[in-house]
Amino acid sequence: MAVIIENRKGRRLIRLNTDDIICIVREYQNNVCGIYEYSEIRNKLNNIELYLPEEV
């Protein structure tokens, strides 16, 4: 599960494990399957919402 890491400069980092990465790649592949133009892929990704769960 993703873990949010606070740092001293105020910018947070999100540490991902293998399952998180595979989930993100799967969602990417499901959403852009059959699209080959860079601009069309970016447009498609701009219109979807992806969430990373925060470890409790």
TORNUMAR-680028 format. One record per residue (C-alpha): x, y, z; residue in three letters. Coordinates in pm, 1 decimal. Each point is the difference from the previous one (the first is absolute). Layout:
BEGIN
<r u="X" v="Y" w="Z" resn="ALA"/>
...
This chain:
BEGIN
<r u="0.0" v="0.0" w="0.0" resn="MET"/>
<r u="125.4" v="349.3" w="-79.1" resn="ALA"/>
<r u="157.5" v="192.8" w="286.6" resn="VAL"/>
<r u="16.5" v="378.1" w="16.6" resn="ILE"/>
<r u="335.0" v="119.0" w="134.9" resn="ILE"/>
<r u="26.8" v="351.2" w="140.1" resn="GLU"/>
<r u="328.6" v="186.6" w="-33.7" resn="ASN"/>
<r u="144.6" v="315.6" w="152.2" resn="ARG"/>
<r u="-56.2" v="214.5" w="-309.0" resn="LYS"/>
<r u="-375.6" v="-56.6" w="4.8" resn="GLY"/>
<r u="-14.5" v="-211.8" w="-313.7" resn="ARG"/>
<r u="-139.6" v="-346.7" w="55.0" resn="ARG"/>
<r u="121.2" v="-312.6" w="-175.8" resn="LEU"/>
<r u="-208.7" v="-305.2" w="-74.6" resn="ILE"/>
<r u="178.0" v="-332.3" w="37.0" resn="ARG"/>
<r u="-152.5" v="-271.3" w="-220.1" resn="LEU"/>
<r u="33.5" v="-372.6" w="32.4" resn="ASN"/>
<r u="-6.7" v="-249.5" w="-287.3" resn="THR"/>
<r u="-378.2" v="-49.1" w="15.9" resn="ASP"/>
<r u="-58.6" v="376.4" w="-19.9" resn="ASP"/>
<r u="217.1" v="28.6" w="-310.7" resn="ILE"/>
<r u="-166.1" v="-297.0" w="-168.4" resn="ILE"/>
<r u="-342.1" v="149.9" w="76.6" resn="CYS"/>
<r u="98.3" v="334.7" w="-154.2" resn="ILE"/>
<r u="142.0" v="-167.9" w="-311.7" resn="VAL"/>
<r u="-314.6" v="-216.2" w="-33.2" resn="ARG"/>
<r u="-225.1" v="306.5" w="20.3" resn="GLU"/>
<r u="217.6" v="179.0" w="-257.6" resn="TYR"/>
<r u="-18.0" v="-296.6" w="-237.7" resn="GLN"/>
<r u="-375.8" v="-36.7" w="44.8" resn="ASN"/>
<r u="-59.1" v="366.0" w="-75.4" resn="ASN"/>
<r u="231.0" v="56.1" w="-296.0" resn="VAL"/>
<r u="-26.9" v="-335.8" w="-174.9" resn="CYS"/>
<r u="-15.7" v="56.0" w="-375.6" resn="GLY"/>
<r u="107.4" v="364.4" w="16.1" resn="ILE"/>
<r u="332.2" v="73.0" w="-169.7" resn="TYR"/>
<r u="20.9" v="379.7" w="-20.4" resn="GLU"/>
<r u="179.9" v="168.6" w="289.7" resn="TYR"/>
<r u="-241.8" v="294.6" w="13.5" resn="SER"/>
<r u="-301.0" v="-232.1" w="2.2" resn="GLU"/>
<r u="150.8" v="-207.9" w="284.2" resn="ILE"/>
<r u="67.0" v="315.5" w="202.8" resn="ARG"/>
<r u="-355.3" v="121.8" w="-61.3" resn="ASN"/>
<r u="-143.3" v="-334.6" w="108.7" resn="LYS"/>
<r u="214.1" v="-7.4" w="316.1" resn="LEU"/>
<r u="-97.6" v="358.6" w="83.8" resn="ASN"/>
<r u="-363.5" v="-109.0" w="9.1" resn="ASN"/>
<r u="34.5" v="-294.9" w="239.4" resn="ILE"/>
<r u="54.8" v="-1.8" w="374.2" resn="GLU"/>
<r u="256.7" v="-229.5" w="160.1" resn="LEU"/>
<r u="31.0" v="-32.7" w="375.0" resn="TYR"/>
<r u="277.9" v="-137.8" w="217.0" resn="LEU"/>
<r u="-118.8" v="-132.0" w="335.0" resn="PRO"/>
<r u="176.6" v="146.6" w="302.1" resn="GLU"/>
<r u="128.5" v="-253.2" w="249.5" resn="GLU"/>
<r u="-172.7" v="43.4" w="332.1" resn="VAL"/>
